[in-house]
Amino acid sequence: MPWKFDDSRPVYLQIMDEVKQRVLTGVYKPGDKLPSVRELALEAAVNPNTMQKALSTLESENFIHSERTSGRFVTDDMTLITALRKEQAESIADEMLSRLKATGMQNDEILMLIKAKLGE
């Protein structure tokens, strides 16, 4: 099934986000071998050069690494994965708070809503 991309950002950045999301959700586990560039490009319905650019950029960020004849692997650096999880959670929280405040809710109301949703 092709991945979904929009026109808001370059496709290779969206591919990077998708790979990171797949690591965070456990589709790709730390240390897992990734499918080849061609396999991923077919799955995502993108040009292999675009996929190569995304994976090379992830490699420069140390999120994945290459082993000369074995392919590319997800990092097993849990500090890096935990930092990504925290960064994404903060971004989601910022967006949620911004949207709730736009409805006119005050901080105490937002806090009560979140506690109620958490069952506290």
C-alpha positions as CSV (number, residue, x, y, z in Angstrom):
1,M,0.0,0.0,0.0
2,P,1.5,3.3,-1.0
3,W,2.5,5.8,1.7
4,K,0.5,9.0,1.9
5,F,2.3,12.2,1.0
6,D,1.1,15.8,0.8
7,D,2.4,18.9,-1.0
8,S,3.3,20.8,2.2
9,R,6.8,19.5,2.5
10,P,9.4,17.7,0.4
11,V,8.6,14.0,0.0
12,Y,12.0,12.8,1.3
13,L,11.3,14.6,4.6
14,Q,7.9,12.9,4.8
15,I,9.6,9.6,4.2
16,M,12.1,10.3,7.0
17,D,9.1,11.0,9.3
18,E,7.4,7.8,8.3
19,V,10.5,5.7,9.0
20,K,10.9,7.4,12.4
21,Q,7.2,6.8,13.2
22,R,7.6,3.1,12.2
23,V,10.4,2.8,14.7
24,L,8.4,4.6,17.5
25,T,5.4,2.3,16.9
26,G,7.5,-0.9,16.7
27,V,7.0,-1.7,13.1
28,Y,10.9,-1.4,12.8
29,K,12.6,-2.3,16.1
30,P,15.9,-1.1,17.3
31,G,18.6,-3.0,15.4
32,D,16.2,-4.3,12.7
33,K,17.4,-4.5,9.1
34,L,15.4,-2.2,6.9
35,P,14.1,-3.3,3.5
36,S,16.3,-2.3,0.5
37,V,16.0,1.1,-1.1
38,R,14.2,-0.4,-4.0
39,E,11.7,-2.3,-1.8
40,L,10.9,0.7,0.2
41,A,10.6,2.9,-2.9
42,L,8.1,0.4,-4.4
43,E,6.1,0.3,-1.2
44,A,6.1,4.1,-0.9
45,A,5.5,4.5,-4.6
46,V,8.4,7.0,-5.0
47,N,11.5,7.2,-7.1
48,P,14.4,5.2,-5.6
49,N,16.6,8.3,-5.6
50,T,14.1,10.0,-3.3
51,M,14.1,7.1,-1.0
52,Q,17.9,7.0,-1.1
53,K,18.0,10.7,-0.1
54,A,15.7,10.1,2.8
55,L,17.7,7.1,4.1
56,S,21.0,8.9,3.6
57,T,19.8,11.8,5.6
58,L,18.5,9.5,8.4
59,E,22.0,7.9,8.3
60,S,23.6,11.3,8.7
61,E,21.4,11.8,11.8
62,N,22.6,8.4,13.1
63,F,19.0,7.1,13.2
64,I,20.0,4.3,10.9
65,H,23.4,2.9,9.9
66,S,24.8,0.9,7.0
67,E,26.8,-2.3,7.2
68,R,28.8,-2.5,4.1
69,T,27.4,-5.7,2.6
70,S,24.4,-6.3,4.9
71,G,22.2,-3.3,4.3
72,R,20.8,-0.6,6.5
73,F,19.7,-1.1,10.1
74,V,17.7,0.9,12.6
75,T,19.8,2.4,15.4
76,D,19.9,0.5,18.7
77,D,20.7,3.7,20.5
78,M,17.7,3.9,22.9
79,T,18.8,7.5,24.0
80,L,18.2,8.7,20.4
81,I,14.9,6.8,20.1
82,T,13.7,8.1,23.5
83,A,14.7,11.7,22.6
84,L,12.7,11.4,19.3
85,R,9.6,10.0,21.2
86,K,9.8,13.0,23.7
87,E,10.3,15.5,20.8
88,Q,7.2,14.1,19.0
89,A,5.1,14.0,22.2
90,E,6.0,17.7,23.0
91,S,5.0,18.7,19.5
92,I,1.7,16.9,19.8
93,A,1.1,18.5,23.2
94,D,1.9,22.0,21.9
95,E,-0.5,21.6,19.0
96,M,-3.2,20.2,21.3
97,L,-2.8,23.0,23.8
98,S,-2.9,25.6,21.1
99,R,-6.1,24.2,19.6
100,L,-7.8,23.9,23.0
101,K,-6.8,27.5,24.0
102,A,-8.2,28.6,20.6
103,T,-11.6,27.4,21.8
104,G,-11.4,29.7,24.8
105,M,-10.5,27.1,27.4
106,Q,-8.3,28.2,30.3
107,N,-5.4,26.2,31.7
108,D,-7.4,24.8,34.6
109,E,-10.1,23.6,32.3
110,I,-7.6,22.0,30.0
111,L,-6.0,20.3,33.0
112,M,-9.3,19.0,34.3
113,L,-10.2,17.7,30.8
114,I,-6.9,15.8,30.4
115,K,-7.2,14.3,33.9
116,A,-10.7,13.2,33.1
117,K,-9.5,11.6,29.9
118,L,-6.7,9.8,31.8
119,G,-9.2,8.6,34.3
120,E,-7.6,10.4,37.3
